[in-house]
Amino acid sequence: MDDKELDIRFQEAVAIADTMSQASLPQDVQLRLYAYYKQATFGTVDPLSISATYHLRDAFKTNAWMQISHLSADEAKELYIEAILSLTKK
């Protein structure tokens, strides 16, 4: 699969996710989707960019992102797509 096809599939998955209610998703799923999205779109988190006014919610989100920092952007896109598709089948 080429990069263009992967990007199209990723954007389609993002569009599906935008229609989902966050309240209907468990928090661990929300965090996983957030981490995959951030890794796919921004790359590895930079610990130096973390704000001094850090909230607990942000800590959980950053931790989830850091846990998958070993993934490439393409791997994160694939995992994001897989996660969204599995949620739509339920």
N, C-alpha and C positions, 0 to 999 in steps of 0.2 A: 504494500500500500504506500502510495506517495504522500508527501507532506500535505499537499493540497486536499486530498481526499480525507485525510485524518482531521485537518482543520475544519472541513465542512461537517464531518460527523460530530466533532467536538462542539461546534456552534449549534448544531441541531440538538444535542444533548443539553446544552446550556439553555436553549429556548424551552425545552421540556421542563427543565428544573425551575425556570422562572414561573411556570404555571402551577407548580406544586406549593402546597401550604406548608410552611415550616412547622406549624403546630402538629401536622400529621406525621412528621418524621422524628424518630428518636434522636436525642442529642448526639449520640455517638455517630450516627449516620450523617447528621448535619456537619459535624466536625470533620469527618472523613471527606465529604464532598467539598467542604471549604478548603481543606488541605490540598486535595487533588487539583482543584481549580487554581489556587494560588501558585502551586508548583508548576502547573501547566502554563500559566499566563505571566508569572513574574520570576520564576526560577527559585533557587534556594533562598530561604529567608536569611537576612543579614542581622545577626544578633545585635550589632551596633546601632541598628536603626530603630530599636525598640524604645518607645517613649518612656520617659521617667514617670509620667502619670499613667501608670499601668493598672488596668482593671482586671479583676479575676476572669471575666469573660474573655478578654483579650489574651490572657495567659493560656487558657485552654486552647484557643484558636492557634496561637503561635506554637504551642507544644505539639499540636496535631500536625502542623505544617513542618516543624523541625523533624518529626518522626519519619517523614517521607522524603526528607531532603536528599536522600541517596538516589531518588528516581530522576530520570531525565524528564524534560517537558513532554516528550512524546509518550513516555510510559505513563505519566500522570494523566495525560489526555485519554489514553486507552482505558485506564482504571476508572476515570470519571465517567466515560461513556458506558462501560460495563455496569457501574453502580446505578446510573440513571436507568438504563434498560432493565436491570433486575427489579428496580422499584416500580417501574411501569407495568411489569408482568404480574405484580401482586394484586 
